[in-house]
Amino acid sequence: MLEIMGIICILYGVLILRFSLTDNDAFFRARHARSIVAAFGRNGARKVYGIMGIFGIIIGLMVLIF
């Protein structure tokens, strides 16, 4: 079960990181991202989501390794 959780975290991290690097307009206009964009601006939100993506990948790898 933990392996599946680790894989899901890695996939989540890769997806979020991809959206932040490519500046996906549909992602940043979505309801869940509007508050982050309003608080940090578009480029700041990209950085926040990039950090979240990297964090998700690291957590997933840690779950798989340990």
Summary of the structure (lengths in Angstrom):
residues: 66
radius of gyration: 12.8
end to end distance: 13.0
largest distance: 37.9
contacts: 195
relative contact order: 0.26
helix: 92%
strand: 0%
